[in-house]
Amino acid sequence: MNGPEEKFWVEINIAALRQNIRLVQEYIGAGRHILFVVKSDGYGHGAVEVARAALGEGIESFGVAILAEGLALRRAGITEEIVLLQPSLEFELAEVIAAGLQPSLSELATARRLSDLALEEPVKVHLELNTGMNRMGFDPREAVADIPRIAQLPGIHITGVFTHFQPDSPSSIGEIKKQLQLFNSIIKKLASRGVEIPHLHAASSLSILHCPESYFDTVRPGLLMYGGFNGELPPDGPQTTPVMSCRSRVLHVRRVKRGGWIHYGEVFQAPADMAVAVIAAGYGAGYPRALANVGEVLIAGRRAAICGVVGMDMTMVDVSALPPVLPGDVVTLLGRDGDEEITLAELAEKSQSIPYEIVCRLGRNLPRVLEYPEICPPADGDKARTHLIDTQPSARS
């Protein structure tokens, strides 16, 4: 395994992403739409690149959190529907309208302001219902009273109504079903008041896997599309595969005598004479500091344990039992090398985090290498199988 001319990077497998999209489409059944969530720069995978790949699989709607994310997709030539899942503030509304983005609303006042700003084309909006998360959204009584008023506002077109489920584990599906009952009851009351709603969406990745009654006509997957549920998929679920891998390189190898302290803070003392490799990975670029003394990496397909703390830009691992390790050797921090694999679930568990945080932190802070199959070249026509993208903050618009 050679890798690019980088010390610390992530690899994005576009072929795996496209296959995952096809698997989810097949799983939810024909006739349903996918609102593909690409917020937080595509969960660190690159929102523009992810969206371009998804377009090739027939995806026509994307979900982002903030205005800047929607504008970035527009600047990249994405003309399809883009839904802002986080409410917009008043100073953003004119730009939301100008870019043809679809805002989500949680209050009547914002709808009225949008109506005032609407020009020739009606503003398409999505209305969020609070069914139990108690974050954003119309409460049930507000929804039944205010949404019919919104439906009558000039320049406003209700495109969808949605909710967010509060539970985040399969053991809490019962709570999802309670929220779903409340959501359905509000929708029925709105229908009785003559409110027409083209699309309903509630199902996130978890409920797609475990609660098919939440599908309606549109689902809203995120981490499932990126293969982030590997090892946690139900037997009959879409067997998606991880899209992101993360790799580094060995900087130096040294011998440490028994009793010697390794790295900062007297956290790890060599129990015997050891060979220790210094790798170019640290918390400054998103590798979890909590992996100190508990995490492992792969070198030449074999596991090597982290010794001591994870530094800002260097980490040390025990290579005593490995064949000779040399500076420049590739180190796998997330992903597969030979028969071994460091999974996202493993990283999250050992660092007491969640998979979402791991991929977002790594993907947004590191250079990305996009791996394109022969059938899916980059949108700019570059036929190379890999394409290096600089994602450092200074390069972002």
Wavefront OBJ file of the C-alpha trace (Angstrom):
o trace
v 0.000 0.000 0.000
v 1.672 3.181 -1.204
v -0.902 5.980 -1.078
v -0.625 9.599 -2.215
v 2.197 11.988 -1.430
v 0.638 12.998 1.873
v 1.411 12.349 5.521
v -2.179 12.230 6.828
v -5.258 11.960 4.624
v -8.699 10.434 4.082
v -9.771 8.359 1.102
v -13.313 8.573 -0.281
v -14.454 5.590 -2.327
v -16.944 6.983 -4.837
v -17.772 3.512 -6.166
v -18.801 2.398 -2.674
v -20.916 5.533 -2.252
v -22.797 4.924 -5.492
v -23.355 1.287 -4.595
v -24.679 2.314 -1.166
v -27.147 4.693 -2.797
v -28.432 1.906 -5.029
v -28.805 -0.449 -2.058
v -30.829 2.089 -0.065
v -33.013 2.904 -3.073
v -33.790 -0.773 -3.521
v -34.426 -1.239 0.200
v -36.994 1.561 0.576
v -38.859 0.491 -2.546
v -39.861 2.092 -5.808
v -41.856 5.299 -5.763
v -40.115 6.844 -2.772
v -37.778 9.815 -2.898
v -34.443 10.198 -1.123
v -33.563 13.529 0.446
v -29.838 12.825 0.745
v -28.322 14.615 3.747
v -24.949 16.163 2.853
v -24.604 18.634 5.734
v -21.267 19.206 7.479
v -19.542 18.935 4.092
v -21.128 15.595 3.359
v -20.311 14.257 6.837
v -16.694 15.028 6.026
v -16.782 13.162 2.704
v -17.040 16.291 0.535
v -20.551 17.593 -0.116
v -19.934 18.647 -3.712
v -18.271 15.379 -4.693
v -20.909 13.332 -2.867
v -23.734 15.265 -4.543
v -22.216 14.829 -7.997
v -21.923 11.084 -7.457
v -25.509 10.936 -6.148
v -26.835 12.754 -9.200
v -25.524 9.872 -11.258
v -27.757 7.543 -9.250
v -30.895 9.613 -9.745
v -30.875 11.591 -6.487
v -32.637 14.920 -6.987
v -32.858 16.375 -3.456
v -30.174 17.231 -0.924
v -30.348 18.296 2.699
v -27.878 20.719 4.277
v -27.822 22.498 7.604
v -26.784 26.064 6.884
v -26.953 28.660 4.143
v -23.223 28.490 3.345
v -23.523 24.772 2.586
v -26.395 25.363 0.203
v -24.556 28.182 -1.556
v -21.457 25.984 -1.966
v -23.542 23.368 -3.794
v -25.086 26.034 -6.007
v -21.652 27.459 -6.881
v -20.573 23.940 -7.827
v -23.407 23.767 -10.353
v -25.858 21.654 -8.335
v -29.254 22.889 -9.578
v -31.435 20.270 -7.903
v -33.538 20.792 -4.755
v -31.561 21.811 -1.677
v -33.365 21.868 1.674
v -32.026 23.842 4.638
v -32.714 21.581 7.614
v -31.648 24.241 10.122
v -33.941 27.279 10.377
v -32.647 30.440 8.726
v -32.378 33.763 10.527
v -34.015 36.874 9.122
v -30.783 38.355 7.729
v -30.292 35.183 5.639
v -33.714 35.010 4.026
v -33.085 37.203 0.995
v -30.021 35.142 0.067
v -31.944 31.897 0.631
v -34.572 33.062 -1.839
v -32.051 34.322 -4.375
v -30.246 30.955 -4.398
v -33.454 28.987 -4.797
v -32.911 27.091 -1.543
v -35.818 25.601 0.371
v -35.865 26.800 3.996
v -37.357 24.897 6.900
v -39.736 26.821 9.128
v -40.658 26.429 12.771
v -42.694 29.582 13.294
v -45.333 31.678 11.589
v -43.337 34.928 11.833
v -40.574 33.646 9.541
v -43.145 32.463 7.011
v -44.683 35.939 6.949
v -41.280 37.519 6.421
v -40.578 35.132 3.544
v -43.925 36.027 2.040
v -42.992 39.706 2.178
v -39.668 39.011 0.457
v -40.982 36.638 -2.201
v -40.662 38.012 -5.713
v -41.880 36.354 -8.911
v -41.564 32.696 -7.898
v -43.174 31.268 -4.739
v -40.688 30.246 -2.058
v -40.786 26.498 -1.477
v -40.650 25.723 2.230
v -40.530 22.694 4.502
v -42.325 22.884 7.835
v -40.875 21.069 10.837
v -43.097 19.533 13.517
v -41.884 19.023 17.069
v -42.986 15.519 17.991
v -40.666 14.882 20.908
v -37.137 16.146 20.306
v -38.065 19.586 21.660
v -35.451 21.317 19.543
v -37.039 22.990 16.528
v -40.471 22.696 14.982
v -44.083 23.706 15.517
v -45.616 22.231 18.640
v -48.811 20.258 17.870
v -51.265 23.026 18.783
v -49.201 25.658 16.964
v -49.017 23.444 13.903
v -52.747 22.962 13.632
v -53.392 26.694 14.125
v -50.478 28.259 12.205
v -49.768 25.978 9.267
v -53.178 26.615 7.596
v -52.343 30.335 7.830
v -48.959 29.733 6.221
v -50.675 27.821 3.410
v -52.669 30.965 2.611
v -49.708 33.345 2.498
v -48.871 34.737 -0.941
v -45.502 33.705 -2.301
v -45.251 30.619 -0.073
v -45.512 27.044 -1.329
v -45.446 24.260 1.258
v -43.309 21.556 -0.329
v -42.890 19.266 2.649
v -43.620 18.672 6.308
v -41.151 16.740 8.435
v -40.009 15.826 11.909
v -36.816 14.659 13.608
v -36.834 11.528 15.728
v -35.173 11.851 19.120
v -33.887 8.276 19.703
v -30.511 7.297 18.255
v -30.334 3.547 18.892
v -32.345 0.493 17.766
v -33.374 -0.141 21.386
v -35.505 3.014 21.291
v -37.652 2.234 18.256
v -40.712 2.314 20.533
v -40.089 6.017 21.135
v -39.806 6.609 17.400
v -43.192 4.993 16.928
v -44.705 7.296 19.574
v -43.364 10.320 17.727
v -44.654 8.846 14.500
v -48.174 8.534 15.936
v -48.143 12.206 16.927
v -46.781 13.213 13.514
v -49.547 11.284 11.742
v -52.244 12.805 13.929
v -51.049 16.341 13.140
v -50.920 15.584 9.415
v -54.511 14.282 9.529
v -55.694 17.432 11.282
v -53.940 19.601 8.720
v -55.526 17.629 5.894
v -58.954 18.161 7.447
v -58.268 21.894 7.293
v -57.462 21.724 3.609
v -53.666 21.930 3.829
v -52.040 20.133 0.909
v -48.590 18.688 1.564
v -46.715 17.239 -1.422
v -44.032 15.453 0.611
v -43.673 14.018 4.108
v -40.310 12.988 5.525
v -39.351 11.624 8.911
v -37.135 8.568 8.411
v -33.443 9.062 9.104
v -30.856 6.296 8.717
v -31.861 4.549 11.949
v -35.572 4.495 11.212
v -34.985 3.442 7.601
v -33.353 0.320 9.017
v -35.785 -0.399 11.820
v -39.098 1.411 11.260
v -40.499 1.089 7.707
v -43.793 2.721 8.696
v -41.848 5.995 8.927
v -40.961 6.079 5.227
v -43.924 8.028 3.808
v -43.010 9.198 0.272
v -39.564 10.595 1.187
v -36.741 9.380 3.432
v -33.806 11.374 4.760
v -30.721 9.149 5.099
v -27.328 10.380 6.179
v -24.687 8.104 7.703
v -26.296 4.995 6.203
v -25.425 6.262 2.719
v -21.813 6.732 3.761
v -21.522 3.175 5.078
v -21.308 4.308 8.683
v -23.483 1.536 10.054
v -21.225 -1.358 9.083
v -21.372 -4.045 11.766
v -24.707 -2.697 13.045
v -26.961 -3.464 10.081
v -29.941 -5.806 10.496
v -29.569 -9.036 8.488
v -32.177 -7.947 5.953
v -30.941 -4.341 5.775
v -29.035 -2.735 2.916
v -25.471 -3.979 3.341
v -23.768 -0.667 2.732
v -19.999 -0.431 2.978
v -17.784 2.316 4.427
v -16.935 5.109 2.018
v -14.202 6.782 4.102
v -10.815 5.447 5.106
v -8.158 7.411 6.976
v -4.436 6.843 6.661
v -1.163 8.316 7.854
v 2.534 7.548 7.551
v 5.360 6.463 9.814
v 7.729 9.347 10.531
v 10.334 7.604 12.643
v 11.051 4.327 14.450
v 13.047 4.146 17.649
v 13.980 1.699 20.402
v 12.767 2.453 23.901
v 14.325 0.705 26.902
v 12.212 -0.939 29.573
v 10.964 1.660 32.035
v 11.236 4.552 29.576
v 8.358 6.999 29.366
v 6.759 7.401 25.959
v 5.320 10.705 24.784
v 3.772 13.375 27.005
v 2.694 13.271 30.599
v 4.068 9.986 31.978
v 0.985 8.185 30.705
v 2.756 5.138 29.254
v 5.911 3.445 30.588
v 7.564 0.765 28.480
v 6.985 -2.627 30.156
v 9.924 -4.085 28.210
v 12.365 -3.032 25.519
v 10.168 -1.828 22.657
v 10.185 -0.702 19.051
v 7.971 2.369 18.752
v 6.839 4.101 15.567
v 5.968 7.784 15.476
v 3.075 8.421 13.065
v 1.900 11.673 11.515
v -1.552 11.756 13.080
v -2.981 13.763 15.933
v -5.945 15.525 17.430
v -5.090 18.764 15.639
v -6.480 17.222 12.452
v -9.345 15.355 14.078
v -7.865 12.052 15.266
v -9.473 11.492 18.684
v -7.246 12.320 21.656
v -9.314 9.893 23.740
v -7.664 6.977 21.899
v -4.612 7.350 24.150
v -3.506 3.891 25.352
v -6.674 2.234 23.969
v -6.651 2.784 20.225
v -4.959 0.684 17.565
v -3.787 1.276 13.997
v -2.868 -1.029 11.126
v 0.589 -1.251 9.588
v 1.115 -3.794 6.793
v -2.188 -5.405 7.733
v -1.298 -5.922 11.404
v -2.491 -4.135 14.517
v -0.260 -1.818 16.507
v -1.380 -0.334 19.826
v -1.167 3.362 20.650
v 1.397 4.066 23.374
v 0.585 7.026 25.561
v -1.257 10.154 24.521
v -2.421 11.210 21.075
v -0.521 14.401 20.386
v -1.592 17.380 18.345
v 0.168 16.123 15.220
v 2.064 12.961 16.223
v 1.115 9.695 17.888
v 3.262 6.726 18.920
v 2.454 3.050 18.411
v 4.030 -0.210 19.495
v 5.565 -2.061 16.525
v 7.677 -4.487 18.538
v 5.870 -7.563 17.197
v 5.703 -6.357 13.580
v 8.120 -6.973 10.728
v 10.558 -4.088 10.216
v 8.700 -0.772 9.928
v 10.255 2.100 7.998
v 9.629 5.842 7.707
v 7.060 6.476 4.990
v 5.150 3.246 5.589
v 1.382 3.693 5.350
v -0.634 3.517 8.581
v -4.383 2.828 8.513
v -6.327 4.607 11.243
v -9.782 3.931 9.789
v -10.512 1.322 7.161
v -9.142 -1.955 5.878
v -5.591 -3.140 5.315
v -5.348 -6.755 4.228
v -7.512 -8.972 6.417
v -7.721 -6.461 9.263
v -10.029 -3.475 9.598
v -10.392 -0.528 11.973
v -14.108 0.223 11.795
v -15.876 3.476 12.467
v -17.771 1.769 15.281
v -14.481 0.723 16.889
v -13.025 4.218 16.729
v -16.201 5.719 18.154
v -16.458 3.218 21.001
v -12.809 3.439 22.030
v -12.823 7.237 21.940
v -16.203 7.461 23.723
v -17.659 9.343 20.783
v -20.106 8.609 17.965
v -19.427 7.690 14.322
v -20.852 10.995 13.091
v -18.274 13.020 14.993
v -15.377 10.841 13.837
v -16.022 11.217 10.093
v -16.943 14.900 10.323
v -13.762 15.812 12.205
v -11.400 13.759 10.072
v -12.998 14.574 6.733
v -13.205 18.310 7.260
v -9.620 18.694 8.485
v -7.633 16.451 6.153
v -6.828 16.333 2.440
v -9.248 14.035 0.622
v -8.288 11.537 -2.024
v -11.305 10.615 -4.136
v -11.213 7.151 -5.648
v -13.188 7.017 -8.888
v -14.147 3.806 -10.687
v -13.817 3.618 -14.441
v -17.554 4.174 -14.836
v -17.638 7.279 -12.645
v -14.900 9.765 -13.607
v -14.696 13.146 -11.859
v -17.183 15.710 -13.093
v -14.417 17.858 -14.582
v -13.480 15.073 -16.994
v -10.266 14.049 -15.252
v -9.908 10.334 -15.960
v -7.477 9.677 -13.140
v -8.591 7.078 -10.627
v -7.603 9.336 -7.754
v -8.081 13.053 -7.400
v -6.531 15.007 -4.556
v -8.677 17.743 -3.054
v -7.299 20.313 -0.619
v -9.892 20.785 2.115
v -7.931 23.056 4.399
v -10.058 25.987 5.688
v -8.058 28.572 3.722
v -9.067 26.850 0.480
v -12.772 26.852 1.252
v -15.074 29.581 0.071
l 1 2 3 4 5 6 7 8 9 10 11 12 13 14 15 16 17 18 19 20 21 22 23 24 25 26 27 28 29 30 31 32 33 34 35 36 37 38 39 40 41 42 43 44 45 46 47 48 49 50 51 52 53 54 55 56 57 58 59 60 61 62 63 64 65 66 67 68 69 70 71 72 73 74 75 76 77 78 79 80 81 82 83 84 85 86 87 88 89 90 91 92 93 94 95 96 97 98 99 100 101 102 103 104 105 106 107 108 109 110 111 112 113 114 115 116 117 118 119 120 121 122 123 124 125 126 127 128 129 130 131 132 133 134 135 136 137 138 139 140 141 142 143 144 145 146 147 148 149 150 151 152 153 154 155 156 157 158 159 160 161 162 163 164 165 166 167 168 169 170 171 172 173 174 175 176 177 178 179 180 181 182 183 184 185 186 187 188 189 190 191 192 193 194 195 196 197 198 199 200 201 202 203 204 205 206 207 208 209 210 211 212 213 214 215 216 217 218 219 220 221 222 223 224 225 226 227 228 229 230 231 232 233 234 235 236 237 238 239 240 241 242 243 244 245 246 247 248 249 250 251 252 253 254 255 256 257 258 259 260 261 262 263 264 265 266 267 268 269 270 271 272 273 274 275 276 277 278 279 280 281 282 283 284 285 286 287 288 289 290 291 292 293 294 295 296 297 298 299 300 301 302 303 304 305 306 307 308 309 310 311 312 313 314 315 316 317 318 319 320 321 322 323 324 325 326 327 328 329 330 331 332 333 334 335 336 337 338 339 340 341 342 343 344 345 346 347 348 349 350 351 352 353 354 355 356 357 358 359 360 361 362 363 364 365 366 367 368 369 370 371 372 373 374 375 376 377 378 379 380 381 382 383 384 385 386 387 388 389 390 391 392 393 394 395 396 397
